[in-house]
């Protein structure tokens, strides 16, 4: 298995030569490769790539698959039949066991198939172990104390919902008349929020309604608030991990 992973890591890296397939695509693409190390040993491997980054899903001959993020130097092995997700130790020298010399040849047998990778890679990357999941913290420059209050019942994936923002001075006095710009997304997937949530109104003493929230998949999400209030401008970032895979219409 170590040798096969090494071969796949080399295959997932850009390779020179006019007959080499484009393995750093400019669009989301899924390509089926038949890799032969001898006339009697042929592997069928599907590599699905996201446009413009170093993420790959590599479907292996044994029906398991790897999710490889070369930029983050992370590999995850997923076994659908066993229901397991296993972090594979990254080694920068692993791929050097195999080389693509100038005599290797590639034969095109079919054109690439466009694929949507948002679903392919969803849930395959675990958040950092030391991720700060606190929802009550000081803003970046310490101008405010900010708390993010989720709904009482965790919303389903793809369900619109509202949160509440509590804004106070560092000594706990509610802050009135503030405005907010909301941003965020999934750092491990490289995309933003699927909607454009807004703080729509002040509900009561320093409490504001954050409407239009939606998480389109499970995993680690960031919610970022740029704050403009009487005490000045500041910002804060919250982390949350969505683990509910059900969908409500």
Number of C-alpha atoms within 10 A of each C-alpha: 6 9 12 12 17 19 19 20 19 17 20 23 15 13 17 12 12 9 12 14 17 14 18 20 17 12 13 18 19 22 19 18 19 12 15 11 8 7 6 7 8 13 15 13 19 18 21 27 30 23 15 11 14 18 24 27 24 25 19 17 12 10 11 15 20 23 24 26 18 17 9 11 12 16 23 20 20 19 15 11 8 8 7 10 17 14 15 14 10 14 12 10 8 15 20 13 10 15 13 13 10 8 6 10 11 14 10 11 9 9 9 12 11 13 16 14 19 14 11 15 19 14 18 22 21 14 15 9 6 6 11 11 12 11 15 15 16 19 22 12 10 14 18 27 21 27 20 20 16 16 11 7 6 11 20 21 19 18 15 17 17 17 17 18 22 20 26 20 17 15 8 11 13 16 18 16 12 19 18 20 14 17 17 19 19 19 13 19 19 8 12 15 18 15 14 14 20 18 20 13 14 18 12 11 14 18 22 23 18 22 17 17 20 19 21 19 22 19 22 23 23 18 18 17 23 15 22 15 16 11 12 10 16 18 19 19 19 19 18 17 15 18 14 13 13 12 12 9 7
